[in-house]
Amino acid sequence: MKKGLIVTLACTLLLFGACKKSGEEAPVVPDNTWTLDGTLSVVSSTTRSEATANTEASIVFKDDANGGKAKLRLDFVALPTATGTYQITAFDGEKLSGTECRLYVYDKAGGGWYFTGSPVSVEIGFTKNNKIKVTIPEVRVTVASPAPILTLTASVYEQ
């Protein structure tokens, strides 16, 4: 009898001990968002423009909440047509080439920030509707020095 009770108790402890505690769960992040220095923006609309002789192609992801000033913009030589890895590069006055892209972000007050660091890889993919999807790991953005440096992460796709 004691053996049966001990085995049952041990099994119960193993079952409940293997369960994930509620405080250990990863936070749920909404899809199609970016975070600028802890402030979450949700994509409400997107616009794209093709490259011309004088301008680069771009995709603008916009959060229409709070007056619609929060935006994330990516510039390319030409809009991506295949899944792959691109490099975010700092604005240096030179034209983009190949799989390079530039990143600009505007906060909810309309203030502009841009990427200034060493090149960082970003993944370009496509949704089921053949819309461009971009995953940006944590990067740093700033304005002119001595401005603060903010962090940005994003997983966005065209609407």
Backbone as ProteinMPNN parsed JSONL, in Angstrom:
{"seq_chain_A": "MKKGLIVTLACTLLLFGACKKSGEEAPVVPDNTWTLDGTLSVVSSTTRSEATANTEASIVFKDDANGGKAKLRLDFVALPTATGTYQITAFDGEKLSGTECRLYVYDKAGGGWYFTGSPVSVEIGFTKNNKIKVTIPEVRVTVASPAPILTLTASVYEQ", "coords_chain_A": {"N_chain_A": [[0.824, -1.183, 0.0], [1.916, 1.246, 0.872], [3.951, 1.501, -1.037], [2.487, 1.798, -3.414], [1.173, 4.238, -2.923], [3.369, 5.963, -2.7], [4.486, 5.757, -5.282], [2.355, 6.785, -6.801], [2.241, 9.394, -5.775], [4.797, 10.324, -6.544], [4.584, 10.203, -9.35], [2.564, 12.122, -9.732], [3.858, 14.443, -8.826], [5.89, 14.61, -10.762], [4.362, 15.037, -13.081], [3.076, 17.566, -12.594], [5.31, 19.096, -12.03], [6.6, 19.248, -14.472], [5.089, 20.98, -15.909], [4.721, 24.182, -17.453], [5.328, 27.202, -15.813], [3.117, 29.948, -15.17], [4.309, 32.492, -15.143], [6.519, 32.198, -16.732], [5.991, 32.285, -19.405], [6.471, 33.305, -22.79], [6.129, 36.663, -23.947], [3.298, 37.666, -25.881], [3.514, 38.931, -29.04], [1.984, 41.127, -31.229], [1.296, 40.446, -34.692], [2.844, 41.872, -37.612], [4.241, 44.309, -36.836], [6.329, 46.937, -35.413], [8.875, 47.893, -33.1], [9.981, 50.719, -31.526], [12.339, 51.735, -29.474], [10.948, 50.579, -27.292], [8.327, 51.37, -27.778], [5.464, 50.229, -29.246], [4.364, 49.857, -32.576], [1.75, 49.314, -34.875], [1.221, 48.007, -38.051], [-0.9, 49.669, -40.212], [-1.351, 50.444, -42.777], [0.222, 50.314, -46.011], [2.524, 51.612, -48.424], [4.036, 51.531, -51.625], [6.739, 52.314, -53.783], [8.149, 52.376, -56.989], [11.521, 52.321, -58.255], [13.031, 55.194, -59.75], [14.796, 57.196, -62.188], [15.939, 59.049, -60.517], [15.287, 58.372, -57.895], [15.184, 55.914, -55.256], [13.624, 52.679, -54.94], [10.899, 52.128, -52.674], [9.322, 50.993, -49.628], [6.755, 51.832, -47.481], [5.694, 51.428, -44.256], [2.969, 52.055, -42.295], [1.635, 53.284, -39.243], [-1.486, 54.065, -38.458], [-2.605, 55.051, -36.141], [-2.918, 57.604, -33.596], [-2.725, 59.973, -35.184], [-1.207, 59.134, -37.316], [1.601, 59.424, -37.674], [3.698, 57.699, -37.128], [5.986, 55.764, -38.85], [7.663, 53.31, -40.844], [10.257, 53.0, -43.051], [11.687, 51.441, -45.853], [14.259, 51.532, -48.18], [15.232, 50.501, -51.435], [17.36, 49.362, -54.171], [15.856, 48.289, -56.204], [12.54, 47.066, -55.87], [12.292, 44.099, -53.917], [12.168, 40.876, -55.477], [12.464, 38.273, -54.913], [12.811, 35.846, -52.305], [15.189, 36.342, -49.72], [18.359, 37.366, -48.228], [19.033, 40.596, -47.227], [21.072, 43.546, -46.796], [20.987, 45.967, -44.355], [22.147, 49.167, -44.697], [24.092, 52.01, -43.661], [23.185, 55.429, -44.24], [25.104, 57.019, -46.545], [25.328, 58.819, -48.54], [25.862, 57.63, -50.91], [24.647, 55.702, -53.736], [22.42, 52.912, -53.395], [23.223, 49.414, -53.792], [22.838, 46.22, -55.384], [21.796, 43.912, -53.02], [21.383, 45.693, -50.951], [19.799, 47.79, -48.502], [18.114, 50.631, -47.093], [17.163, 52.005, -43.938], [14.644, 53.842, -42.406], [12.912, 55.416, -39.765], [10.029, 56.729, -38.238], [8.896, 58.287, -35.351], [5.98, 58.321, -33.136], [5.501, 60.993, -32.794], [6.373, 62.053, -35.087], [9.053, 62.46, -35.42], [12.121, 61.869, -37.106], [14.286, 59.049, -37.565], [17.261, 57.214, -38.317], [19.143, 54.435, -39.628], [22.483, 53.887, -38.657], [24.636, 52.231, -38.288], [27.095, 49.5, -38.703], [26.686, 47.288, -41.529], [23.726, 45.261, -41.366], [22.115, 42.125, -41.437], [18.974, 41.43, -42.913], [15.951, 39.628, -43.271], [14.144, 38.98, -46.173], [11.011, 38.134, -47.311], [7.997, 36.642, -48.618], [4.451, 37.029, -48.446], [1.476, 34.927, -48.559], [-0.045, 36.238, -50.427], [1.779, 37.292, -52.11], [3.044, 39.572, -51.161], [5.556, 41.738, -49.88], [7.543, 40.773, -47.124], [9.307, 41.631, -44.205], [11.856, 40.982, -41.888], [13.406, 42.407, -39.238], [16.167, 42.357, -37.197], [17.119, 43.358, -33.824], [18.21, 46.618, -34.099], [20.138, 49.673, -34.058], [19.101, 53.03, -34.138], [19.344, 56.508, -35.016], [19.432, 60.121, -34.918], [20.968, 63.12, -35.959], [24.21, 63.444, -34.492], [24.667, 64.896, -31.291], [22.505, 63.114, -30.668], [20.205, 60.876, -28.956], [20.554, 57.281, -29.055], [18.386, 54.923, -30.318], [16.644, 51.744, -30.028], [15.444, 49.401, -32.424], [13.175, 46.966, -33.561], [11.59, 44.772, -35.903], [8.908, 43.121, -37.559], [7.391, 43.032, -40.308], [4.904, 43.309, -42.9], [3.637, 43.899, -46.207], [0.438, 45.383, -46.678]], "CA_chain_A": [[0.0, 0.0, 0.0], [2.789, 2.405, 0.938], [4.648, 1.601, -2.324], [1.533, 2.334, -4.388], [0.962, 5.655, -2.608], [4.605, 6.675, -3.015], [4.586, 5.8, -6.745], [1.325, 7.721, -7.268], [2.683, 10.731, -5.394], [5.952, 10.654, -7.38], [4.064, 10.469, -10.699], [1.846, 13.399, -9.681], [4.864, 15.492, -8.742], [6.543, 14.707, -12.072], [3.43, 15.648, -14.037], [2.902, 18.987, -12.315], [6.618, 19.744, -12.079], [6.977, 19.436, -15.868], [4.256, 22.033, -16.492], [5.301, 25.522, -17.523], [4.741, 28.145, -14.873], [2.486, 31.045, -15.9], [5.218, 33.625, -15.228], [7.614, 31.885, -17.639], [5.551, 32.308, -20.789], [6.981, 34.405, -23.612], [5.07, 37.621, -24.249], [2.712, 37.563, -27.21], [3.698, 40.165, -29.796], [1.102, 41.114, -32.391], [1.913, 40.316, -36.001], [2.945, 43.068, -38.447], [4.542, 45.414, -35.922], [7.702, 47.292, -35.107], [9.04, 48.498, -31.793], [11.029, 51.726, -31.489], [12.693, 52.069, -28.095], [9.904, 50.116, -26.381], [6.992, 51.788, -28.207], [4.963, 49.336, -30.284], [3.544, 50.396, -33.657], [1.099, 48.259, -35.637], [1.038, 48.434, -39.436], [-2.287, 49.867, -40.625], [-1.361, 50.572, -44.236], [1.538, 50.349, -46.646], [2.625, 52.125, -49.793], [5.296, 51.172, -52.268], [7.052, 53.081, -54.983], [9.209, 51.799, -57.806], [12.669, 53.191, -58.463], [13.081, 56.016, -60.956], [16.173, 57.611, -62.468], [16.444, 59.893, -59.429], [14.903, 57.894, -56.564], [15.228, 54.476, -55.005], [12.33, 52.06, -54.644], [10.685, 52.112, -51.228], [8.087, 50.499, -49.02], [6.486, 52.551, -46.244], [4.755, 50.776, -43.362], [2.44, 53.172, -41.52], [0.711, 53.063, -38.128], [-2.441, 55.171, -38.584], [-3.051, 55.521, -34.823], [-2.303, 58.837, -33.084], [-2.417, 60.936, -36.238], [-0.517, 58.479, -38.429], [2.964, 59.91, -37.887], [4.664, 56.606, -36.988], [6.219, 55.083, -40.126], [8.929, 52.616, -41.044], [10.494, 53.014, -44.5], [12.856, 50.735, -46.374], [14.596, 51.887, -49.56], [15.959, 49.467, -52.168], [17.699, 49.691, -55.558], [14.593, 47.895, -56.839], [11.766, 46.266, -54.915], [12.668, 42.68, -53.965], [11.302, 39.961, -56.234], [12.737, 36.914, -54.45], [13.176, 35.684, -50.903], [16.632, 36.352, -49.528], [18.928, 38.191, -47.177], [19.498, 41.922, -47.633], [21.889, 44.213, -45.808], [20.675, 47.363, -44.054], [23.387, 49.943, -44.661], [23.955, 53.39, -43.202], [23.127, 56.421, -45.304], [26.428, 57.618, -46.722], [25.285, 59.664, -49.725], [26.064, 56.799, -52.102], [23.479, 54.93, -54.173], [22.376, 51.518, -52.971], [23.546, 48.448, -54.837], [22.503, 44.815, -55.134], [20.835, 43.565, -51.971], [21.438, 46.652, -49.855], [18.606, 48.607, -48.269], [18.27, 51.637, -46.04], [16.075, 51.993, -42.976], [14.262, 55.099, -41.762], [11.734, 55.203, -38.93], [9.469, 57.965, -37.688], [8.168, 57.978, -34.127], [4.571, 58.752, -33.118], [5.468, 62.455, -32.842], [6.829, 62.439, -36.414], [10.513, 62.625, -35.452], [12.78, 60.895, -37.973], [15.462, 58.341, -37.097], [17.786, 56.381, -39.389], [20.161, 53.453, -39.273], [23.82, 54.441, -38.862], [25.679, 51.282, -37.9], [27.664, 48.589, -39.69], [25.6, 46.547, -42.176], [23.017, 44.231, -40.612], [21.297, 41.278, -42.312], [17.531, 41.35, -42.712], [15.344, 38.608, -44.113], [13.04, 39.396, -47.033], [10.194, 37.008, -47.747], [6.734, 37.027, -49.245], [3.241, 36.447, -47.879], [0.714, 34.11, -49.511], [-0.561, 37.131, -51.462], [2.941, 37.813, -52.828], [3.414, 40.874, -50.613], [6.874, 41.676, -49.252], [7.61, 40.65, -45.67], [10.665, 41.947, -43.762], [12.155, 40.755, -40.483], [14.582, 43.194, -38.865], [16.586, 42.093, -35.819], [17.335, 44.601, -33.082], [19.228, 47.519, -34.642], [20.158, 50.997, -33.43], [18.822, 54.146, -35.031], [19.616, 57.794, -34.386], [19.377, 61.296, -35.792], [22.316, 63.687, -35.957], [24.921, 63.406, -33.22], [24.753, 63.931, -30.204], [21.171, 62.621, -30.331], [20.197, 59.534, -28.355], [20.466, 56.122, -29.938], [17.229, 54.108, -29.965], [16.64, 50.407, -30.601], [14.302, 49.087, -33.28], [12.987, 45.625, -34.099], [10.396, 44.775, -36.728], [8.468, 42.023, -38.399], [6.336, 43.727, -41.01], [4.618, 42.885, -44.271], [2.75, 44.796, -46.934], [-1.003, 45.147, -46.543]], "C_chain_A": [[0.87, 1.249, 0.0], [3.513, 2.611, -0.389], [3.733, 2.23, -3.365], [1.296, 3.821, -4.177], [2.191, 6.488, -2.974], [4.764, 6.811, -4.534], [3.578, 6.794, -7.31], [1.736, 9.157, -6.969], [3.845, 11.192, -6.271], [5.504, 10.99, -8.802], [3.353, 11.821, -10.757], [2.825, 14.565, -9.638], [5.576, 15.684, -10.077], [5.629, 15.394, -13.083], [3.31, 17.151, -13.812], [4.229, 19.749, -12.355], [7.065, 20.033, -13.5], [6.166, 20.538, -16.535], [4.984, 23.366, -16.463], [4.581, 26.427, -16.539], [4.209, 29.347, -15.641], [3.407, 32.245, -16.052], [6.348, 33.412, -16.218], [7.219, 31.988, -19.103], [6.115, 33.514, -21.516], [5.839, 35.364, -23.914], [4.573, 37.449, -25.685], [2.854, 38.913, -27.892], [2.797, 40.103, -31.018], [1.9, 41.034, -33.685], [1.9, 41.671, -36.705], [3.154, 44.331, -37.614], [6.02, 45.766, -35.958], [7.723, 47.969, -33.753], [10.226, 49.446, -31.852], [11.22, 52.143, -30.041], [11.564, 51.746, -27.117], [8.49, 50.514, -26.769], [6.562, 50.957, -29.407], [4.116, 50.1, -31.298], [3.014, 49.218, -34.466], [0.833, 48.779, -37.049], [-0.445, 48.486, -39.771], [-2.395, 49.918, -42.142], [0.07, 50.588, -44.741], [1.43, 51.012, -48.006], [3.975, 51.698, -50.334], [5.493, 52.062, -53.475], [8.232, 52.422, -55.685], [10.343, 52.81, -57.945], [12.502, 53.978, -59.759], [14.539, 56.379, -61.199], [16.78, 58.376, -61.303], [16.131, 59.386, -58.022], [15.008, 56.378, -56.476], [13.804, 53.966, -54.771], [12.144, 52.071, -53.129], [9.356, 51.464, -50.87], [7.944, 51.259, -47.71], [5.397, 51.804, -45.487], [4.272, 51.854, -42.396], [1.499, 52.682, -40.423], [-0.226, 54.267, -38.115], [-2.95, 55.699, -37.248], [-2.332, 56.823, -34.466], [-1.881, 59.809, -34.179], [-1.595, 60.379, -37.379], [0.902, 58.946, -38.69], [4.016, 58.807, -37.797], [4.758, 55.84, -38.31], [7.564, 54.372, -40.074], [9.114, 52.53, -42.55], [11.77, 52.266, -44.829], [13.041, 51.141, -47.83], [15.458, 50.792, -50.157], [16.395, 50.025, -53.529], [16.455, 49.438, -56.399], [13.848, 47.054, -55.814], [12.145, 44.796, -55.037], [11.646, 41.845, -54.739], [11.515, 38.514, -55.814], [13.103, 36.942, -52.974], [14.695, 35.702, -50.776], [17.05, 37.247, -48.389], [19.449, 39.491, -47.79], [20.34, 42.495, -46.506], [21.378, 45.634, -45.605], [22.012, 48.083, -43.96], [23.091, 51.362, -44.206], [23.895, 54.33, -44.395], [24.481, 57.118, -45.382], [26.48, 58.519, -47.951], [25.469, 58.894, -51.02], [24.767, 56.08, -52.465], [23.574, 53.514, -53.626], [22.776, 50.621, -54.125], [23.084, 47.066, -54.411], [21.424, 44.592, -54.105], [20.979, 44.459, -50.75], [20.092, 47.341, -49.711], [18.916, 49.601, -47.164], [17.002, 51.674, -45.208], [15.884, 53.38, -42.383], [13.017, 54.803, -40.939], [11.327, 56.547, -38.338], [8.645, 57.595, -36.469], [6.755, 58.578, -34.176], [4.412, 60.269, -33.105], [5.926, 62.967, -34.207], [8.326, 62.664, -36.521], [11.178, 61.513, -36.246], [14.073, 60.352, -37.397], [15.965, 57.476, -38.242], [18.892, 55.479, -38.87], [21.533, 54.026, -39.596], [24.951, 53.445, -38.624], [26.306, 50.532, -39.054], [26.526, 47.776, -40.296], [25.042, 45.411, -41.308], [22.138, 43.449, -41.584], [19.835, 41.323, -41.915], [16.979, 40.325, -43.694], [14.15, 39.187, -44.873], [12.321, 38.129, -47.474], [8.926, 37.548, -48.388], [5.575, 36.329, -48.553], [2.571, 35.58, -48.938], [0.181, 34.942, -50.665], [0.563, 37.804, -52.239], [3.306, 39.239, -52.418], [4.733, 40.713, -49.856], [6.755, 41.659, -47.733], [9.067, 40.837, -45.255], [10.788, 41.681, -42.266], [13.468, 41.454, -40.168], [14.94, 42.856, -37.42], [16.793, 43.418, -35.094], [18.499, 45.378, -33.695], [19.129, 48.846, -33.898], [19.924, 52.059, -34.489], [19.049, 55.45, -34.276], [19.262, 58.908, -35.352], [20.789, 61.855, -35.776], [22.92, 63.637, -34.553], [24.811, 64.767, -32.545], [23.397, 63.399, -29.76], [21.247, 61.248, -29.679], [20.121, 58.454, -29.432], [19.32, 55.265, -29.427], [17.371, 52.723, -30.578], [15.342, 50.184, -31.37], [14.33, 47.613, -33.622], [11.704, 45.646, -34.905], [10.17, 43.428, -37.387], [7.217, 42.542, -39.094], [6.119, 43.134, -42.399], [3.633, 43.859, -44.881], [1.306, 44.387, -46.728], [-1.61, 44.845, -47.906]], "O_chain_A": [[0.622, 2.191, -0.752], [3.68, 3.747, -0.833], [4.161, 3.104, -4.119], [1.226, 4.583, -5.142], [2.06, 7.593, -3.499], [5.141, 7.879, -5.017], [3.913, 7.566, -8.208], [1.594, 10.036, -7.819], [3.869, 12.347, -6.697], [5.991, 11.954, -9.394], [3.52, 12.574, -11.716], [2.64, 15.562, -10.337], [5.836, 16.818, -10.477], [6.081, 16.241, -13.855], [3.434, 17.926, -14.761], [4.248, 20.934, -12.686], [7.834, 20.968, -13.722], [6.524, 20.988, -17.624], [5.769, 23.638, -15.554], [3.353, 26.408, -16.453], [4.786, 29.73, -16.658], [3.282, 32.966, -17.041], [7.075, 34.358, -16.522], [8.069, 31.79, -19.971], [6.227, 34.602, -20.951], [4.704, 34.933, -24.115], [5.348, 37.125, -26.586], [2.371, 39.924, -27.382], [2.84, 39.128, -31.769], [3.038, 41.5, -33.758], [1.049, 42.515, -36.427], [2.37, 45.278, -37.671], [6.849, 45.006, -36.461], [6.727, 48.543, -33.312], [11.339, 49.04, -32.184], [10.373, 52.818, -29.457], [11.26, 52.538, -26.225], [7.535, 50.043, -26.151], [7.21, 50.977, -30.453], [3.253, 50.894, -30.922], [3.731, 48.249, -34.713], [0.282, 49.867, -37.219], [-1.16, 47.493, -39.639], [-3.395, 49.492, -42.721], [1.008, 50.844, -43.986], [0.383, 50.977, -48.653], [4.935, 51.527, -49.582], [4.533, 52.506, -54.105], [9.185, 51.973, -55.048], [10.139, 54.012, -57.771], [11.916, 53.497, -60.729], [15.421, 55.91, -60.48], [17.997, 58.359, -61.115], [16.662, 59.921, -57.049], [14.931, 55.666, -57.477], [12.902, 54.736, -54.444], [13.123, 52.028, -52.384], [8.422, 51.395, -51.668], [8.885, 51.329, -46.919], [4.309, 51.574, -46.016], [5.09, 52.504, -41.744], [0.678, 51.79, -40.639], [0.2, 55.375, -37.793], [-3.661, 56.704, -37.222], [-1.252, 57.1, -34.988], [-0.803, 60.399, -34.109], [-1.311, 61.104, -38.333], [1.367, 58.872, -39.827], [5.114, 58.961, -38.332], [3.76, 55.335, -38.825], [8.477, 54.781, -39.356], [8.23, 52.044, -43.256], [12.797, 52.434, -44.171], [12.097, 51.1, -48.618], [16.311, 50.22, -49.478], [15.864, 51.037, -53.987], [16.057, 50.277, -57.206], [14.471, 46.4, -54.978], [12.303, 44.293, -56.15], [10.439, 42.075, -54.666], [10.823, 37.621, -56.303], [13.632, 37.93, -52.465], [15.403, 35.148, -51.618], [16.22, 37.813, -47.678], [20.212, 39.474, -48.756], [20.319, 41.982, -45.387], [21.334, 46.422, -46.55], [22.904, 47.655, -43.227], [21.971, 51.852, -44.351], [24.487, 54.056, -45.439], [24.942, 57.726, -44.415], [27.562, 58.939, -48.362], [25.257, 59.436, -52.105], [23.9, 55.873, -51.616], [24.667, 52.985, -53.42], [22.683, 51.008, -55.289], [22.957, 46.781, -53.22], [20.283, 45.02, -54.278], [20.721, 44.021, -49.628], [19.337, 47.461, -50.676], [19.865, 49.427, -46.4], [15.907, 51.409, -45.705], [16.834, 54.01, -41.919], [12.161, 54.026, -41.363], [12.166, 57.377, -37.988], [7.798, 56.704, -36.53], [6.39, 59.253, -35.138], [3.325, 60.783, -33.372], [5.879, 64.17, -34.466], [8.824, 63.02, -37.59], [10.838, 60.342, -36.079], [14.863, 61.093, -36.812], [15.163, 57.039, -39.069], [19.489, 55.726, -37.822], [21.737, 54.585, -40.674], [26.121, 53.807, -38.753], [26.095, 50.862, -40.222], [25.498, 47.587, -39.646], [25.781, 44.707, -40.62], [21.493, 44.035, -42.453], [19.497, 41.263, -40.733], [17.483, 40.178, -44.807], [13.262, 39.804, -44.284], [12.941, 37.178, -47.949], [8.802, 38.741, -48.661], [5.696, 35.182, -48.124], [3.038, 35.504, -50.075], [-0.027, 34.422, -51.762], [0.326, 38.782, -52.949], [3.813, 40.017, -53.227], [4.988, 39.665, -49.262], [5.986, 42.414, -47.138], [9.966, 40.271, -45.877], [9.94, 42.097, -41.476], [14.508, 41.141, -40.748], [14.123, 43.042, -36.518], [16.656, 44.484, -35.695], [19.617, 44.874, -33.798], [18.153, 49.104, -33.195], [20.475, 51.997, -35.588], [18.956, 55.491, -33.049], [18.839, 58.652, -36.479], [21.735, 61.09, -35.588], [22.211, 63.772, -33.556], [24.866, 65.763, -33.266], [23.172, 63.25, -28.559], [22.241, 60.538, -29.832], [19.683, 58.694, -30.557], [19.278, 54.916, -28.247], [18.125, 52.538, -31.533], [14.288, 50.71, -31.012], [15.386, 47.066, -33.939], [10.815, 46.451, -34.628], [11.107, 42.704, -37.722], [6.121, 42.497, -38.537], [7.021, 42.541, -42.99], [2.895, 44.551, -44.179], [0.988, 43.203, -46.619], [-2.816, 44.617, -48.008]]}, "name": "protein", "num_of_chains": 1, "seq": "MKKGLIVTLACTLLLFGACKKSGEEAPVVPDNTWTLDGTLSVVSSTTRSEATANTEASIVFKDDANGGKAKLRLDFVALPTATGTYQITAFDGEKLSGTECRLYVYDKAGGGWYFTGSPVSVEIGFTKNNKIKVTIPEVRVTVASPAPILTLTASVYEQ"}
